[in-house]
Amino acid sequence: MQSTVYELIVQPDVIQAGHVNNVKYLEFLEQARIPWYESFSNLGFSSFMANLNASYKKESFLGDQLRIQTSVHHVGNTSFVLKQTITNQREEAVLEAEATFVAVDKNTKEKIRVPDVMRVAVEPLWK
């Protein structure tokens, strides 16, 4: 998997003080990562998030159409970084985030080297 796109329309339940509550963006990002978690499992490993950095760029409002693009930004020895960008229907940046994950064995839950099969699949994206 090289990149995924998740789209949504802002609903009333995420609005606070007239705009999308900042915490809701983190939930949007999580929803957009679900296909990645499934892919990791299919490749024989799981992961946990060790760090999340998010930079808020612009407000979103009821009815806005948001697009979340997720891709691999970096692969280290036992960790990797997913870059996520939220844009609105005017293609304006709403939020930019980087989430660092640690690869773990599905059975033992011990930290492992990021599997070569993932490295090969995403290497052209981050090198």
C-alpha positions, 0 to 999 in steps of 0.5 A: 500500500503506497497511499490511501485517501479517506473522505468525509463530510463534516456532520453536526455532532463534531461541531463545537463553537461553530467549527470542528472540535480539534479533538475530532480531527484526531478521530478522523485521522484514526479512521483514515489509518484503519486500512493501514492497520489491516495491511500491517496485520496481513503482512504479519505484524501489528503496531502501536502509536508511539508519537503523534504530531499534528499542526492545525492549519485552518478551521473546518465547518459544517458541511465541509468535505474533508479528504485525508491522505495517508502515506509512509513518510519514513521507515526506521529499524523498528519504527515507521512514520505515517504522514497524514494531510487533511484538505478541504473541498477548496484543496486548502490544508486543514491539518498536517500530521505525522504518526510514529508507530513501532512494529510489534510481533502479533503473538508476543507483542514484542518490538520487532524490526519493520518487516522487509515486505513492508520496506520493499512495498514503501521504499520508493515513497520515502527514500 
